[in-house]
């Protein structure tokens, strides 16, 4: 292709401090060119572009094809260059450089250049030496292909090869003869009693169908902290059993068809299932949920062992919580025991469903003196869900004793257990002192939990964060820390909100909500790790003044030895209401915060002005008719300061004069 270089001479153009120089345009090919120039900015920002076309008048009148605008934001001298394509060969083009700043626009003189003619491409010829037309015009041609198989009927002839139609199966009676092949009529089933004998095949027992099972995950690849659903189906099976799969109860006997919610996953997990027929034949299958962006924590470093004695006073309350377990469509939440006396207590729970179902559900409690439980209450039908409160009362208990319990629910296809909680009956029991020796070289964990309430200043400014007004927003924070040297797993934080508040949002933002209970699945917490959960609520507008707002929290986990543990925390707030008209009108400070307050303040000021005017008139009138005043006796000045104990924290100072 030809290359053309045209030198164009232009002069500097001054426009409010703008200088521009267009340098030669280079026609790089027959269909493209490059415009070049120099811009000297005076008062940046400065904008510059080229316009071009095949008609001189069009370009001169501000038309033509504009190029992209280039911006120069600083003061100085800058080169400008623009490549254009899609030009026509052997054509004259006109162009100019346009420069603009905040004071105006200036165009350089119109320049021109011509594109050269395009050179036709060389003739393409066949370069394959094996081709019949090597060196000739494309496409290449080749000799006719022939059959090279010596056993073919048309060996050496044109393709395809053809063969004589004979039977080539050596087991056939007519091997080498004309098709079709024929075979001796004998039983060829090795499991038959008459294998190799005359048909039909006979068997000692009826054939038993073999079980099959298929399992898959949807989705099979998730992000860190997400969940999936496992679905399986089987044929010719009497029952199935699950293993692997981490937590959330993927183990033991399962239905022959069903689905399973994995819960939150933090690592790639494989779910195995085995289905067994009535004759003992088995079929196995597995599926894997791949977790992206997994977090890998450094293994704990154990320190030099320290032996010490740790007295433990009984009863020691341990509240393992495995909950909530959402098993497809049935959810059970164990709540705190109430009406706890010396020998009795009421057990409480909330049974819910995450899907519509007409299946009737039965519920009961398991309880005992240890976390192994061992006793059950009467099984009671609770009807069709989505939600119902189930309670039962225990009697004949021992005073001053700790008991453990959990709720259980079952419908036609599912059985779900709630968390294990505990309570201690009232009364006195002689404590037993136990000396426990702890070897610090073993993996250990000790979880601390604290909670606090902070009120947003949504209605009335105040420093009393634990006495919110109706309508205020409350930030409830639970901090937890593992001060041990090894990781704990299956963290689950259950928070019960008071009835007087409404849930707004939380961090993390994915709790399992059932009634007033919020459950956060927190996964694994490594040694010396810590975390935080914050919940934003709003006090209901109809909350009664003075009502205590309790925020109990239970954090359950599995310690390094595989034992379930739990810790509790509770914090309270109290609904505040003003005790006087002034407080109602003016809020916690002096100035009003509503229209009624301002109106009352104006009325009080008007009354004070009228009263002052009246007293002044009375004093003036009496001075006209009264004798000269008698000397005043000695007086005593007395000052009394009163501190108002209201939440506003106001101080009142009163000064009196006594004779």
C-alpha positions in Angstrom: 0.0 0.0 0.0 1.1 3.5 -0.7 1.9 5.9 2.2 1.4 9.7 1.7 2.9 12.5 3.7 1.5 16.0 3.1 3.1 19.0 4.9 0.6 21.7 5.8 1.9 25.0 7.1 -0.4 26.9 9.5 0.2 29.9 11.8 -0.5 30.3 15.5 -4.0 31.4 16.4 -4.7 33.2 19.6 -8.0 33.1 21.3 -8.2 34.1 25.0 -4.9 32.5 25.7 -5.3 29.5 23.3 -2.6 28.7 20.8 -2.9 25.8 18.3 -0.7 24.5 15.5 -1.7 21.9 12.9 1.2 19.8 11.7 1.1 17.6 8.5 -1.6 15.0 8.1 -0.3 11.6 7.3 -2.3 9.4 4.9 -1.1 6.0 6.3 -3.1 3.9 3.8 -5.6 4.4 1.0 -8.4 4.3 3.6 -6.9 6.0 6.7 -5.0 9.0 7.9 -3.6 10.6 11.1 -4.2 14.3 12.0 -1.5 15.9 14.2 -1.0 19.3 15.8 0.1 21.2 18.9 -2.1 22.9 21.5 -0.8 25.6 23.8 -3.3 26.1 26.6 -3.9 29.5 27.9 -6.7 29.3 30.4 -7.5 25.6 31.0 -9.5 23.5 30.7 -9.1 23.5 26.9 -11.0 21.2 24.5 -9.6 20.4 21.0 -10.8 18.2 18.1 -10.5 17.9 14.3 -13.4 18.1 11.8 -13.0 16.8 8.3 -14.9 16.0 5.1 -14.7 15.8 1.3 -16.5 19.2 0.8 -14.6 22.4 1.5 -17.7 24.5 2.2 -19.1 22.0 4.6 -16.0 22.0 6.7 -15.6 25.8 6.5 -19.2 26.3 7.8 -18.6 24.2 10.9 -19.8 20.9 9.4 -17.9 17.8 8.5 -17.2 14.8 10.6 -15.9 15.6 14.1 -13.3 13.5 15.9 -13.3 12.7 19.6 -12.8 15.7 21.9 -9.5 15.8 23.8 -9.3 17.8 27.0 -6.2 19.5 28.4 -6.7 20.4 32.1 -3.3 22.0 32.8 -1.4 25.0 31.4 1.3 24.1 28.9 2.1 22.9 25.3 0.7 19.6 24.3 0.7 17.5 21.1 -2.6 16.4 19.7 -3.1 13.4 17.3 -6.1 11.7 15.9 -6.3 8.6 13.7 -9.3 8.3 11.3 -10.3 5.4 9.1 -13.0 4.5 6.7 -11.7 6.9 4.1 -12.2 6.5 0.3 -9.2 5.9 -1.9 -8.0 8.5 -4.4 -10.1 11.2 -2.6 -9.3 14.7 -1.4 -10.2 15.6 2.2 -10.4 18.9 4.0 -9.8 19.3 7.7 -9.1 21.8 10.4 -8.3 21.9 14.1 -11.0 23.4 16.5 -9.9 24.7 20.0 -12.2 25.8 22.8 -11.9 27.1 26.3 -14.2 29.0 28.7 -13.7 32.2 26.7 -14.7 31.0 23.2 -13.8 28.8 20.2 -11.3 29.2 17.4 -10.8 27.2 14.2 -7.6 26.9 12.3 -7.4 27.4 8.5 -8.7 24.5 6.5 -6.1 22.1 5.2 -6.4 19.3 2.7 -4.8 16.0 1.7 -5.5 13.2 -0.8 -5.6 9.4 -0.2 -3.7 7.2 -2.7 -5.2 4.4 -4.7 -5.4 1.0 -3.2 -3.1 -1.6 -4.6 -5.0 -4.9 -5.6 -3.9 -8.0 -3.6 -1.7 -10.6 -5.3 -3.3 -13.5 -7.1 -3.7 -16.5 -4.7 -2.4 -19.9 -6.1 -2.4 -23.4 -4.8 0.8 -24.1 -2.7 0.1 -27.8 -1.9 2.7 -29.9 -3.8 0.5 -33.0 -3.6 -2.3 -31.3 -5.3 -3.1 -32.0 -9.0 -3.1 -28.2 -9.7 -0.1 -27.2 -7.7 0.9 -23.6 -8.7 -2.5 -23.0 -10.4 -5.6 -21.1 -9.3 -7.3 -22.0 -6.1 -8.9 -24.2 -4.9 -6.3 -27.1 -4.9 -7.6 -30.3 -6.5 -6.4 -33.8 -5.7 -6.3 -37.3 -7.4 -9.3 -39.5 -7.0 -9.2 -41.6 -3.8 -9.2 -45.4 -4.2 -10.0 -48.3 -1.9 -6.8 -49.7 -0.4 -8.3 -52.6 1.6 -7.3 -55.9 0.0 -10.2 -57.7 1.5 -12.7 -55.4 -0.1 -14.6 -56.4 -3.3 -13.5 -53.2 -5.0 -9.9 -53.1 -3.9 -8.1 -50.4 -6.1 -11.4 -49.0 -7.2 -13.2 -45.8 -6.2 -14.2 -45.2 -2.6 -16.0 -46.3 -0.5 -14.7 -49.9 -0.1 -17.3 -52.6 -0.5 -17.3 -56.1 1.1 -19.0 -59.4 0.4 -22.1 -59.9 2.6 -21.1 -62.9 4.7 -21.4 -63.7 8.4 -18.2 -62.9 10.2 -19.2 -63.9 13.8 -17.1 -66.9 14.7 -19.7 -68.1 17.3 -22.4 -68.3 14.6 -23.5 -71.6 13.0 -23.1 -70.1 9.5 -19.8 -68.3 10.1 -18.4 -67.3 6.6 -21.8 -67.9 5.0 -24.5 -65.6 3.8 -26.1 -63.2 6.1 -27.8 -63.1 8.5 -25.7 -65.0 11.1 -27.5 -67.9 12.8 -26.8 -69.2 16.3 -27.6 -72.3 18.2 -30.8 -71.8 20.3 -29.4 -72.3 23.8 -29.6 -70.4 27.1 -26.7 -67.9 27.4 -27.6 -66.4 30.8 -24.8 -67.5 33.2 -27.2 -67.0 36.2 -29.7 -69.5 34.8 -29.9 -73.1 36.0 -29.8 -74.4 32.4 -27.0 -72.1 31.1 -25.8 -73.6 27.8 -28.9 -75.8 27.5 -32.0 -75.5 25.4 -34.2 -72.4 25.7 -36.0 -71.0 27.7 -33.6 -70.2 30.5 -34.7 -71.4 33.9 -33.9 -69.9 37.3 -33.8 -71.2 40.9 -35.5 -68.0 42.3 -37.4 -65.1 41.0 -35.3 -62.2 39.9 -35.0 -59.5 42.5 -34.9 -55.9 41.2 -31.7 -54.0 42.1 -32.2 -50.6 43.9 -31.1 -47.4 42.3 -30.6 -43.9 43.8 -29.8 -40.5 42.3 -28.8 -37.4 44.3 -28.0 -33.8 43.3 -27.5 -30.4 44.7 -29.2 -27.2 43.6 -27.1 -25.1 43.3 -24.0 -27.2 43.3 -21.6 -24.2 43.5 -22.2 -21.4 46.0 -20.4 -18.5 47.5 -18.9 -18.6 51.0 -21.7 -18.4 53.6 -24.5 -19.4 51.2 -26.7 -22.6 51.2 -28.0 -25.2 48.9 -30.7 -27.9 48.7 -29.9 -31.6 48.3 -32.6 -33.7 46.5 -32.6 -37.5 46.0 -34.9 -40.2 44.6 -34.5 -44.0 44.5 -36.3 -47.0 43.1 -36.7 -50.6 44.5 -35.5 -49.4 47.9 -37.0 -50.0 51.3 -35.0 -47.2 53.1 -32.1 -44.9 52.7 -29.4 -43.7 55.1 -27.2 -40.5 54.9 -23.7 -39.8 56.1 -21.1 -37.0 55.7 -22.4 -33.6 54.8 -21.2 -31.7 57.9 -23.9 -30.5 60.2 -27.6 -29.8 60.1 -28.7 -33.4 60.7 -27.6 -35.0 57.4 -27.1 -38.5 59.0 -29.1 -41.6 59.8 -32.2 -43.0 58.2 -33.9 -41.0 55.4 -36.9 -41.3 53.2 -36.4 -43.1 49.9 -37.2 -39.8 48.2 -36.9 -36.2 49.6 -34.9 -33.0 49.8 -32.6 -31.5 52.5 -31.6 -27.9 53.3 -27.9 -27.7 53.9 -27.9 -24.6 56.0 -25.0 -22.1 55.7 -21.8 -23.6 54.3 -18.3 -22.3 54.7 -16.4 -25.1 53.0 -16.9 -27.6 50.2 -19.0 -30.5 51.5 -19.9 -33.9 50.1 -23.3 -35.6 50.9 -23.5 -39.4 50.7 -26.6 -41.6 50.6 -27.1 -45.4 50.6 -30.4 -47.0 49.7 -31.1 -50.6 50.6 -33.7 -53.0 49.1 -35.8 -55.6 51.1 -33.2 -58.3 50.1 -30.2 -56.3 51.4 -29.0 -55.1 48.0 -27.6 -51.5 48.1 -27.1 -48.6 45.8 -24.8 -45.6 46.7 -24.6 -42.1 45.4 -23.1 -38.8 46.4 -23.1 -35.1 45.4 -20.8 -32.3 46.4 -21.6 -28.6 47.1 -18.5 -26.5 46.1 -18.0 -23.4 48.2 -16.1 -20.5 46.5 -13.7 -18.2 48.4 -13.3 -20.5 51.4 -11.6 -19.0 54.4 -8.7 -21.1 55.7 -7.7 -20.3 59.3 -4.3 -20.9 60.7 -4.1 -23.9 63.0 -3.9 -22.9 66.7 -0.5 -22.9 68.3 -0.6 -24.6 71.7 1.5 -23.0 74.4 3.5 -24.6 77.2 1.1 -26.6 79.4 0.0 -24.9 82.6 -1.6 -27.0 85.3 -3.9 -25.3 87.7 -6.9 -26.1 89.8 -10.3 -24.7 88.9 -13.1 -25.1 91.5 -16.5 -25.7 89.9 -19.6 -25.1 92.0 -22.6 -27.2 91.2 -25.1 -26.9 89.7 -23.2 -25.8 86.6 -25.7 -24.6 84.0 -24.7 -25.7 80.5 -27.2 -25.0 77.8 -26.3 -26.7 74.5 -28.3 -25.4 71.6 -28.5 -27.3 68.4 -31.1 -25.0 67.1 -32.8 -23.9 65.1 -32.8 -26.9 62.8 -34.8 -26.1 59.7 -35.6 -29.5 58.2 -37.3 -28.8 54.9 -40.7 -27.4 56.1 -40.7 -28.1 59.9 -39.0 -25.7 62.4 -38.8 -26.0 66.2 -37.7 -23.3 68.6 -37.3 -24.1 72.3 -37.9 -21.0 74.4 -37.1 -20.3 78.1 -39.0 -22.0 80.8 -41.5 -20.0 82.8 -43.3 -20.2 86.2 -40.3 -22.0 87.6 -41.0 -23.0 91.3 -39.5 -25.4 93.8 -41.1 -28.5 92.3 -42.6 -27.5 89.0 -41.9 -25.5 85.8 -43.6 -24.7 82.5 -41.8 -25.7 79.3 -42.4 -23.5 76.2 -41.7 -23.8 72.5 -42.8 -22.4 69.1 -43.5 -24.8 66.3 -43.4 -23.3 62.8 -43.3 -24.3 59.1 -41.4 -22.7 56.2 -43.8 -24.2 53.7 -47.6 -24.6 53.4 -48.7 -28.1 54.5 -51.9 -29.7 55.6 -50.1 -32.4 57.5 -51.1 -32.7 61.2 -48.1 -32.2 63.6 -47.5 -33.8 67.1 -45.2 -32.1 69.6 -43.7 -33.0 73.0 -40.7 -32.2 75.2 -37.6 -34.3 76.2 -36.1 -33.4 79.6 -33.8 -34.6 82.3 -31.1 -33.7 84.8 -28.3 -33.9 82.2 -28.0 -33.0 78.5 -28.7 -36.7 77.7 -32.3 -35.9 78.8 -34.0 -39.3 79.1 -37.6 -38.3 79.9 -40.5 -37.2 77.6 -43.8 -35.4 78.2 -47.1 -36.5 76.7 -47.2 -36.3 72.9 -49.9 -33.8 72.0 -51.3 -32.9 68.5 -50.8 -29.3 67.7 -52.8 -29.3 64.4 -51.8 -27.9 61.0 -49.1 -25.3 60.8 -47.7 -22.7 59.8 -47.1 -21.8 63.5 -48.3 -22.7 67.0 -47.1 -22.3 70.6 -46.7 -25.6 72.5 -46.3 -25.7 76.3 -46.3 -28.4 79.0 -45.8 -28.3 82.8 -43.4 -30.5 84.7 -44.2 -31.4 88.4 -42.5 -33.4 91.1 -39.2 -31.8 90.5 -36.4 -31.3 93.1 -35.7 -27.9 94.6 -32.6 -26.1 93.7 -31.8 -28.5 90.8 -30.9 -27.8 87.2 -33.0 -29.5 84.5 -32.4 -29.6 80.7 -35.1 -29.8 78.1 -35.9 -29.4 74.4 -39.0 -29.4 72.2 -39.6 -32.1 69.5 -42.1 -32.0 66.6 -43.1 -34.6 64.1 -45.4 -34.8 61.1 -46.1 -37.5 58.5 -42.6 -37.1 56.9 -40.4 -35.1 59.2 -39.1 -35.1 62.8 -37.3 -32.0 64.1 -35.8 -31.2 67.5 -35.2 -27.8 69.0 -32.4 -26.4 71.2 -31.5 -27.8 74.6 -32.1 -25.2 77.2 -32.0 -25.4 81.0 -33.7 -24.0 84.1 -33.0 -24.3 87.9 -35.9 -24.8 90.3 -36.1 -22.4 93.3 -35.1 -23.5 96.8 -31.8 -24.3 98.3 -29.5 -27.2 97.5 -26.1 -27.8 99.2 -23.4 -27.0 96.7 -20.7 -29.5 96.0 -17.2 -28.3 95.4 -15.4 -30.0 92.6 -11.7 -29.5 91.9 -11.0 -29.8 88.2 -7.5 -30.2 86.7 -7.2 -28.7 83.3 -4.3 -29.6 81.0 -3.6 -26.5 78.8 -1.9 -28.5 76.1 -5.2 -29.9 74.9 -7.3 -27.9 72.5 -9.6 -25.6 74.6 -12.3 -23.0 74.2 -13.9 -20.5 76.5 -16.6 -18.3 75.1 -17.5 -14.9 76.6 -20.7 -13.1 75.5 -21.9 -9.6 76.4 -24.8 -7.4 75.2 -25.7 -3.8 75.2 -28.5 -1.5 74.2 -28.0 1.9 72.5 -30.9 4.2 71.6 -30.9 6.2 68.4 -31.9 9.8 68.9 -35.0 9.5 66.7 -37.6 11.4 68.8 -36.1 13.3 71.8 -32.3 13.9 72.4 -31.3 12.2 75.6 -28.2 10.6 77.2 -30.3 7.8 78.8 -29.8 5.0 76.3 -31.6 2.5 78.4 -34.9 4.4 78.7 -36.2 4.9 75.1 -39.4 6.7 74.2 -42.2 5.0 72.2 -41.2 5.3 68.5 -37.4 5.3 69.3 -35.1 3.0 67.5 -32.9 0.7 69.7 -29.6 -0.8 68.5 -29.1 -4.1 70.4 -25.5 -5.5 70.1 -24.2 -8.9 71.1 -20.4 -9.3 71.2 -18.9 -12.8 71.6 -15.3 -14.0 71.9 -13.5 -17.3 72.0 -10.6 -16.8 74.5 -9.5 -20.5 74.1 -6.7 -21.7 71.8 -8.8 -23.9 69.4 -11.7 -23.3 67.0 -15.4 -23.9 68.0 -18.0 -24.9 65.4 -21.7 -24.7 64.7 -22.1 -21.3 66.3 -25.8 -20.4 66.6 -27.1 -17.2 68.3 -30.7 -17.1 69.4 -32.2 -13.8 70.4 -35.7 -13.3 71.8 -37.1 -9.8 71.2 -39.6 -8.3 73.7 -43.2 -7.9 72.4 -43.0 -4.1 72.8 -40.5 -3.7 69.9 -40.5 -4.4 66.2 -37.6 -5.9 64.2 -36.2 -3.5 61.5 -32.8 -4.9 60.4 -29.7 -6.7 61.5 -26.0 -7.3 60.8 -25.6 -10.1 59.6 -28.8 -9.5 57.6 -29.9 -13.2 57.2 -31.4 -14.4 60.5 -34.0 -17.2 60.6 -37.1 -15.4 62.0 -39.8 -17.3 63.8 -42.2 -15.1 65.8 -40.1 -12.9 68.1 -37.1 -15.2 67.9 -34.1 -14.4 65.7 -31.5 -17.1 65.0 -28.2 -16.4 63.4 -26.0 -19.2 62.1 -22.4 -18.0 62.7 -20.4 -21.0 61.5 -16.9 -21.5 63.0 -15.0 -19.2 65.4 -11.2 -19.8 65.6 -9.2 -19.6 68.8 -8.9 -16.0 70.1 -11.4 -14.9 67.6 -14.4 -12.6 68.2 -17.5 -11.4 66.5 -20.5 -9.2 66.8 -24.2 -9.2 65.9 -26.3 -6.0 65.8 -30.1 -5.8 65.7 -32.0 -2.6 65.0 -35.5 -2.5 66.6 -38.2 0.2 67.1 -40.2 0.6 70.3 -43.9 0.3 69.5 -45.9 3.5 69.7 -48.4 1.9 72.1 -45.7 0.6 74.5 -46.7 1.2 78.1 -44.5 3.6 80.1 -42.3 1.9 82.6 -42.4 -1.5 80.8 -39.1 -3.5 81.1 -37.6 -4.5 77.7 -35.6 -7.7 78.2 -33.2 -8.9 75.4 -32.1 -12.4 76.3 -29.5 -14.1 74.0 -28.2 -17.7 73.9 -25.0 -18.6 72.0 -24.6 -22.3 71.4 -21.6 -24.1 69.8 -19.6 -27.3 69.7 -16.3 -27.2 71.6 -13.1 -28.8 70.4 -13.9 -32.1 72.1 -17.2 -32.4 70.2 -19.4 -31.5 73.1 -22.3 -29.0 72.7 -22.0 -25.9 75.0 -23.9 -22.6 75.4 -23.6 -19.2 77.1 -26.2 -16.6 77.9 -26.5 -12.9 78.2 -29.3 -10.5 78.9 -29.7 -6.7 78.9 -32.8 -4.6 79.8 -34.2 -1.3 78.9 -37.3 0.5 80.2 -39.9 2.5 78.3 -39.7 6.1 79.4 -42.7 8.5 79.6 -42.7 12.1 80.8 -44.2 12.7 84.2 -45.4 16.3 83.8 -47.1 18.6 81.3 -43.9 20.6 80.9 -42.0 17.6 80.1 -44.7 16.5 77.6 -44.6 19.9 76.0 -40.9 20.6 76.0 -39.4 17.2 75.9 -36.2 16.5 77.8 -34.7 20.0 77.3 -35.9 23.5 77.8 -37.0 24.4 74.3 -40.1 22.8 72.8 -39.8 20.1 70.2 -43.4 20.2 68.9 -46.2 22.7 67.9 -48.0 22.2 71.2 -44.9 23.1 73.2 -44.2 26.3 71.3 -47.9 27.3 71.7 -47.8 26.7 75.4 -44.5 28.7 75.7 -46.1 31.7 73.9 -49.1 31.6 76.2 -46.9 31.6 79.3 -44.8 34.5 78.0 -48.0 36.5 77.3 -49.3 35.8 80.8 -46.0 37.0 82.3 -46.0 40.2 80.3 -49.6 41.0 81.3 -48.8 40.2 85.0 -45.8 42.4 84.9 -47.8 45.2 83.4 -50.5 44.9 86.0 -48.1 44.9 88.9 -46.3 47.9 87.6 -49.6 49.8 87.3 -50.6 48.9 90.8 -47.3 50.0 92.2 -47.5 53.3 90.4 -51.0 54.0 91.6 -50.2 53.2 95.3 -47.1 55.4 95.3 -49.3 58.4 94.6 -51.3 58.0 97.8 -49.1 56.2 100.2 -46.8 57.9 102.8 -43.1 57.6 102.7 -41.9 54.0 103.3 -40.7 53.1 106.8 -37.1 51.8 107.2 -36.9 48.1 106.6 -35.7 45.9 109.3 -32.6 43.8 108.8 -33.1 40.9 106.4 -31.5 37.5 105.8 -30.9 36.2 102.2 -31.5 32.4 101.9 -30.6 30.3 98.8 -32.0 26.8 98.3 -30.8 24.5 95.4 -33.0 21.6 94.4 -31.7 18.8 92.0 -34.6 17.4 89.9 -34.0 13.6 89.6 -35.9 13.4 86.3 -34.0 12.0 83.2 -33.5 15.5 82.0 -31.1 16.1 84.9 -32.4 19.7 85.5 -31.1 21.8 88.4 -33.5 24.4 90.0 -32.1 27.2 92.2 -34.5 29.2 94.5 -33.5 32.4 96.3 -35.7 33.8 99.2 -35.4 36.8 101.5 -36.5 36.5 105.2 -36.8 39.3 107.7 
